[in-house]
Amino acid sequence: QVQLVDSGGALVQAGGSLRLSCAASGLTFSNYVLGWYRQAPGKEREFVARINWNGGSTYYADSVNARFTISRDNAKNMAYLQMNSLKPEDTAIYYCNARPQFWVPGGYWGQGTQVTVSS
């Protein structure tokens, strides 16, 4: 069955960096748009970034643009989110998502990885 495993979350000081990873299995990875979403305590899950099938197109939420970079390695069935200049408001559980097209809701989700940014 399809499985996405998120990892890389940690406690980090403001201004620091983290790289999240998403390992996918059970699907033809290159057929899917990969995205990262996050959910902070008491808030709804929100979009962070997405990347198309070959990495040629990316899109970011305004709140993370120029600080975060999404990438993928189709040969390894992996997606990544490099997060720089982290802020306390970036604290959330981060989830990887795979869907056939970005406008199609749902898709497959990772279990989430906790990112905590201290001030």
Helices and strands as residue ranges (DSSP letters): E 3-7, E 11-13, E 18-25, G 29-31, E 33-39, E 46-51, E 58-60, E 68-73, E 78-83, G 88-90, E 92-99, E 108-109, E 113-118
